[in-house]
Amino acid sequence: MTAQETKDTGPDLTHGVTLADFGGRKMLRGHVGDQAVLLARVGDEVLAVGATCTHYSGPLDQGLVEGDTVRCPLHHACFSLRTGEALAAPAFDPIACWKVERQGDRLFVRTAAAPTSRPIEAASSDTPGSIVIVGGGAAGFAAAELLRRRGWPGQLTLLSADADAPCDRPNLSKDYLAGNAPEEWIPLRAVDFYTANRIDLKLSSTVSRIDTDARAVIASDGSTCCYDRLLIATGAEPVRLPIPGADRPHVLTLRSLADSRALIARATGAKAAVVLGSGFIGLEVAAALATRGLAVHVVSLDAQPLDRVLGVQLGAFIRGVHEAHGEVFHMGTSIASIGARSVTLGNGTEIAADLVVVGVGVKPRLELAEATGIDIDRGIVVNEYLETSLADIYAAGDVARWPGGANGETMRVEHWVVAERQGQVAAENMLGARKAFRDVPFFWSAHHDVTIRYVGHAPSWDEIRVDGDIAARDCAVSYRKNGRTLAVATIGRDTAALEEGRRFAAAG
């Protein structure tokens, strides 16, 4: 839905509305001129803000009011209804604020107010003079952005191994790869943002070691960055399998913007592609390549796509969506060898392939932390404040294992929104806020015209309950263990996903 289609929805708020116009709901969408405006009831107050999420234009009136905040139904960004500030990723830009005028029983909106940002309330006077962030992905960018947004004035260095500035990685396997999103959508911020905000962004920069005695990060080129606080957000890298022929130039993985560009270049002129892996990335890549007109084959050792994450029933439905778009699945087998124009499967089947994409998962980049002596347990071990075992060193994103699971278990997840929000919490804590990371994990995945939204974390379950009709694309699928719901996946029920997230947060 475009901005033009949504901007004039609802009443003209310059003419005024009454509480009766809300119809018992907490929110009412209207407009002031061509600007969409959301009215929200917070106790006895009525607050007015922009009605469109600044992440990907989600309709906030279809979201959820929690206290004096509103959450977007698409990707669960959270905004202050009082200041317009984007309080939680994936949105970073504020929404507009408007003044509400009361005249008798009528409410009028005519004038915009400037959005504001609240300062970090530090619990310590020991404010760092310099912060170094290692990793230019979701967590690293989110930490740097929030530090500057909140007004911290110190020396800020962001070291990224990528050649490109931090980008919107989820889109690399979705609309951008499919050719439906221009590249100008992909950077999280333009390059001049880093200069304007005094963020020393060092691209194509790998770190060789951390000298904790000197409190310095040493890059592979020999340069040194000193720190008072350090955030390790090195992310993950694609798993590469020792398949004969895997080193051929048409065999690719997907993690960075450069990877996605390379895939697009190879797909141009290609006729057939084989995708190894039936997880989220593999299937999203398959959908994108099919959209580009390639004949796509998906190969996986699993019995059903996504069955270990979503269960057999929902996995089978997603497979059917892909098959309806022409993709062919080869389950229970793998690639034995890759030739110049074809691949041979373990069962002997030979498939034509001008392009091969290996999407069998990722592994966290832990080598730097291990060499530094930080505690490692299938990830960098952090406490609830995202602190590692070494003083003044924090970790966030795909590398971090934190105490957030059921029954006090630690967990490490590879979700974009989780990484961004951990980066934001780490930023506050590096300035002394002592804020525990309590966010409920959330991700979304797009499969042609079907989008799944998933809240919670269920590494295993003993029961799956389906509310609604999966085939009708109207369902909420609950993953339960020992009588407790651990996670919920929804299709066509965006508000329900938000409500489940709120319920999980309240349950702790």
Buried (B, 14 or more C-beta within 10 A) or exposed (E): EEEEEBBBBBBBBBEBBEBEBBEEEBBBBBBBEEBBBBBBBBEEEBBBBBBBBBBBBBBBBBBBBBEBBBBBBBBBBBBBBBBBBBBBBBBBBBBBBBEBEEEEEEBBBBEBBEBEBEEBEBEEEEBBEBBBBBBBBBBBBBBBBBBBBBEBEBBBBBBBBBEBBBBBBBBBBBBBBBBEBEBEEBBBBEEEBBEEBEBBBBBEBEBEEBEBEEBBBBBEEEEEBBBBBBBBBBBBBBEEEEBEBBEEEBBBBBBBBEBBBBBBEBBEEBEBBBBBBBBBBBBBBBBBBBBBEBBBBBBBEBEBBBBBBBBBBBBBBBBBBBEEBEBBBBBEBBBBBBBEEBBBBBEEEEBBBBBBBBBBBBEBBBEBBEEBEBBBEEBBBBEBBBBBBBEBBBBBBBBBBBBBBBEEEBBBBBBBBBBBBBBBBBBBBBBBBBBBBEBBBBBBBBBBEBBBBBBBBBBEBEEBEBEBEBEEBEBBBBBBBEEEBBBBBBBBBBEBBBBBBBBBEEEE
